[in-house]
Amino acid sequence: MEVQGKIKLIGETQTFGSNGFRKRELVVTTEEQYPQHIMIEFVQDKTDLLNSCQVGQTVKVGINLRGREWVNPQGETKYFNSIQGWRIENLQESVSGKMPPMPPEDAFEPISNVNDEDHDDLPF
């Protein structure tokens, strides 16, 4: 699965416990009619993928949905979901290889020497 949008926030790397578990959070704002702010976690060695990213960049993030079950001390079962990133691609670099945008309409001069007899020049 993938999420595409602009980077809104890049969190600092957090380290937990004696085993050195690392986590870093990224918030991407989707570019659609109703933009969504999607928080994506990068864990362990994947936290380094965010080192070259900047707020405002348009990116495509490869994600996995994760779910887990937890039973609290009172015996109630709770469920938690998370979105884990495993790849990030800067889309601004790939945009430069595309065709340039069209100039505005008013940049073109209207045709003034149209001959009504020349309008039917189709070969069939």
C-alpha positions, 0 to 999 in steps of 0.5 A: 500500500502507498500514501502520497502527499506533502510532508507536514511533520518529521519527528525526532528519533525516539529510543525505547527500553534497554534493547534500543528499539527506535521509532520515528514519526512522519505526518503526510497530508494527502492532496485530495478534496478532503485532505487527511493528516496521516501519521506513519511510523518508521521503526529500527533501521527505517528511521534513517530513511527520513534523514534526507526528507524535508517538510513541504516535500511531496512524497510517496510512502510505502506502508504496511498496516499493523494491528495488535490485540492487548488485554488490560489488567481488568481482562478487557481486550483492546485493539490498536492499529498502526501504519508503518512506513518501509520506503519513501520516494521524493516525487518532486525529483520525478516531476522535473522529467515531465512535460512543462506546464501549458502557458496560460490561454492569454499567451496565445494570439487569436487567429485573425486571417481565417478564410471561410472557404479553407475550413474544409481541408480534410482529405476525405 
